[in-house]
Amino acid sequence: MNPATGRTFRTANIRVLRIRNGLIAETCDHHDHLAFAAADGRADQLLAALD
């Protein structure tokens, strides 16, 4: 649940792990930032920042 709005939402996230010699060498997380901003009521701000 989003504490700012009280609404629940779902979004896709991806975590990429790079393994080297059996150990995690790197991690990278990818999120749907527009979905997070929309759930928080700030999609317009995000889109304006990208303009």
Backbone as a printed PyTorch tensor [residue, N CA C, xyz], in Angstrom:
tensor([[[  0.8520,  -1.1770,   0.0000],
         [  0.0000,   0.0000,   0.0000],
         [  0.8940,   1.2350,   0.0000]],

        [[  0.4340,   2.2390,  -0.7200],
         [  1.1530,   3.5010,  -0.7700],
         [  0.7230,   4.3450,   0.4260]],

        [[  1.6400,   4.6550,   1.3390],
         [  1.2710,   5.4240,   2.5290],
         [  0.7470,   6.8290,   2.2160]],

        [[  1.2040,   7.4210,   1.1160],
         [  0.7820,   8.7830,   0.7820],
         [ -0.6710,   8.8510,   0.3320]],

        [[ -1.1390,   7.7960,  -0.3600],
         [ -2.4940,   7.8350,  -0.9170],
         [ -3.4320,   6.8240,  -0.2710]],

        [[ -2.8790,   5.8120,   0.4080],
         [ -3.6940,   4.7650,   0.9970],
         [ -4.1740,   3.7360,  -0.0140]],

        [[ -3.7370,   3.8790,  -1.2710],
         [ -4.1500,   2.9510,  -2.3230],
         [ -3.1080,   1.8520,  -2.5010]],

        [[ -3.5750,   0.6920,  -2.9270],
         [ -2.6520,  -0.3780,  -3.2910],
         [ -2.4190,  -0.3370,  -4.7920]],

        [[ -1.2790,  -0.8410,  -5.2170],
         [ -0.9680,  -0.8960,  -6.6380],
         [  0.0470,  -2.0120,  -6.8800]],

        [[  0.1510,  -2.4090,  -8.1320],
         [  1.1340,  -3.4110,  -8.5340],
         [  1.9830,  -2.8370,  -9.6480]],

        [[  3.2280,  -3.2270,  -9.6540],
         [  4.1260,  -2.8180, -10.7200],
         [  5.1820,  -3.9050, -10.9090]],

        [[  5.7500,  -3.9450, -12.0860],
         [  6.7850,  -4.9360, -12.3780],
         [  8.1570,  -4.3880, -11.9970]],

        [[  8.9760,  -5.2360, -11.4520],
         [ 10.3580,  -4.9120, -11.1300],
         [ 11.2240,  -6.0750, -11.5840]],

        [[ 12.4290,  -5.7660, -11.9870],
         [ 13.3590,  -6.8050, -12.4350],
         [ 14.6770,  -6.6080, -11.6980]],

        [[ 15.2410,  -7.6970, -11.2090],
         [ 16.5770,  -7.6720, -10.6130],
         [ 17.4720,  -8.5610, -11.4740]],

        [[ 18.5560,  -7.9840, -11.9520],
         [ 19.5210,  -8.7200, -12.7720],
         [ 20.7440,  -8.9980, -11.9090]],

        [[ 21.1090, -10.2590, -11.8270],
         [ 22.3020, -10.6640, -11.0830],
         [ 23.3400, -11.1710, -12.0760]],

        [[ 24.5630, -10.7360, -11.9160],
         [ 25.6610, -11.2670, -12.7250],
         [ 26.5230, -12.1180, -11.7900]],

        [[ 26.6720, -13.3550, -12.1770],
         [ 27.3930, -14.3180, -11.3600],
         [ 28.7740, -14.5620, -11.9630]],

        [[ 29.7780, -14.5220, -11.1330],
         [ 31.1390, -14.8120, -11.5720],
         [ 31.7740, -15.7380, -10.5440]],

        [[ 32.2620, -16.8720, -10.9890],
         [ 32.9010, -17.8600, -10.1120],
         [ 31.9880, -18.2640,  -8.9580]],

        [[ 30.6870, -18.3810,  -9.2460],
         [ 29.7340, -18.8260,  -8.2310],
         [ 29.3260, -17.7660,  -7.2340]],

        [[ 29.7830, -16.5310,  -7.4150],
         [ 29.4410, -15.4310,  -6.5010],
         [ 28.7300, -14.3210,  -7.2580]],

        [[ 27.8880, -13.5880,  -6.5660],
         [ 27.2310, -12.4320,  -7.1830],
         [ 28.2750, -11.3410,  -7.3800]],

        [[ 28.5090, -10.9970,  -8.6350],
         [ 29.5060,  -9.9790,  -8.9600],
         [ 28.8610,  -8.5990,  -9.1040]],

        [[ 27.6300,  -8.5580,  -9.6050],
         [ 26.9140,  -7.2960,  -9.8030],
         [ 25.4240,  -7.5330,  -9.6410]],

        [[ 24.7140,  -6.4950,  -9.2090],
         [ 23.2600,  -6.5200,  -9.2210],
         [ 22.7650,  -5.2020,  -9.7970]],

        [[ 21.6280,  -5.2760, -10.4320],
         [ 21.0170,  -4.0740, -10.9960],
         [ 19.5020,  -4.2490, -10.9090]],

        [[ 18.8220,  -3.2650, -10.3460],
         [ 17.3720,  -3.3110, -10.2060],
         [ 16.7420,  -2.3500, -11.2020]],

        [[ 15.6970,  -2.8110, -11.8560],
         [ 14.9440,  -1.9930, -12.8190],
         [ 13.5080,  -1.8920, -12.3260]],

        [[ 13.0030,  -0.6700, -12.2160],
         [ 11.6570,  -0.4230, -11.7020],
         [ 10.8580,   0.3850, -12.7100]],

        [[  9.5580,   0.2720, -12.6230],
         [  8.6610,   1.0800, -13.4470],
         [  8.3980,   2.3830, -12.6800]],

        [[  9.2820,   3.3530, -12.8730],
         [  9.1920,   4.6040, -12.1180],
         [  7.9110,   5.3710, -12.4120]],

        [[  7.3930,   5.2590, -13.6220],
         [  6.1390,   5.9370, -13.9430],
         [  4.9880,   5.3510, -13.1300]],

        [[  4.9790,   4.0330, -12.9530],
         [  3.9260,   3.3930, -12.1440],
         [  4.0180,   3.8470, -10.6940]],

        [[  5.2300,   3.9500, -10.1580],
         [  5.3990,   4.4340,  -8.7860],
         [  4.9230,   5.8810,  -8.6600]],

        [[  5.2860,   6.7240,  -9.6330],
         [  4.8760,   8.1230,  -9.5930],
         [  3.3580,   8.2490,  -9.7380]],

        [[  2.7570,   7.4530, -10.5990],
         [  1.3020,   7.4940, -10.7840],
         [  0.5920,   7.0630,  -9.5000]],

        [[  1.1070,   6.0470,  -8.8310],
         [  0.4940,   5.5730,  -7.5850],
         [  0.5860,   6.6160,  -6.4890]],

        [[  1.5960,   7.4750,  -6.5840],
         [  1.8090,   8.5230,  -5.5870],
         [  1.1560,   9.8380,  -6.0070]],

        [[  0.5060,   9.8400,  -7.1770],
         [ -0.1520,  11.0520,  -7.6610],
         [  0.8080,  12.0820,  -8.2220]],

        [[  2.0150,  11.6420,  -8.6300],
         [  3.0100,  12.5880,  -9.1170],
         [  3.5170,  12.2550, -10.5150]],

        [[  2.7310,  11.5600, -11.3160],
         [  3.1500,  11.2000, -12.6680],
         [  3.4260,  12.4480, -13.5060]],

        [[  2.5950,  13.4790, -13.3520],
         [  2.7940,  14.7130, -14.1200],
         [  4.1530,  15.3420, -13.8170]],

        [[  4.5580,  15.3190, -12.5640],
         [  5.8730,  15.8730, -12.1880],
         [  7.0060,  15.0820, -12.8380]],

        [[  6.8860,  13.7540, -12.8220],
         [  7.9180,  12.9270, -13.4360],
         [  8.0030,  13.1840, -14.9200]],

        [[  6.8590,  13.2080, -15.5940],
         [  6.8570,  13.4360, -17.0310],
         [  7.3810,  14.8310, -17.3850]],

        [[  7.0650,  15.8200, -16.5750],
         [  7.5730,  17.1810, -16.8130],
         [  9.0850,  17.2460, -16.6600]],

        [[  9.6210,  16.4780, -15.7150],
         [ 11.0640,  16.4500, -15.4950],
         [ 11.7930,  15.8000, -16.6710]],

        [[ 11.1020,  14.9200, -17.3800],
         [ 11.7230,  14.2400, -18.5160],
         [ 11.6320,  15.0610, -19.8010]],

        [[ 10.8400,  16.0960, -19.7930],
         [ 10.6160,  16.9100, -20.9920],
         [ 11.7890,  17.7910, -21.2960]]])
